[in-house]
Amino acid sequence: MANKIILYILETDGTIPTYISDGGYLAKPNQNSSPQDFDLVGATIENSTQTGLREFETKQDLEDYASTFIPESQEEPIPDDGLRTTTTRSGLVAGVWAKKIE
């Protein structure tokens, strides 16, 4: 029972496509109108035939995509406590790729 890691956009009514089980990652602005104005990465439901806008075949493929718009590391505020944390692109990619079921 496998799933896929794919690039997708929201439906025209702003809902998540039914073939996505866990998504909304690595959001990248695109040229579409809201609510389809971001390309998103997510994991499909098991055994889905959907490939969205693009299927990421390997973790490196996903890393290469993310490197086009996410810096290797960036500081981000942690909500509500005023502290900051550093997030790495590799860590974000690893977290998304971990959703892949072989």
Secondary structure, 3 states (H helix, E strand, C coil): CCCCEEEECCCCCCCCCCCEEEEEEEEEECCCCCCCCEEEEEEECCCCCCCCCEEECCHHHHHHHHCCCCCCEEEEECCCCCCEEEEEHHHHHHHHHCCCCC
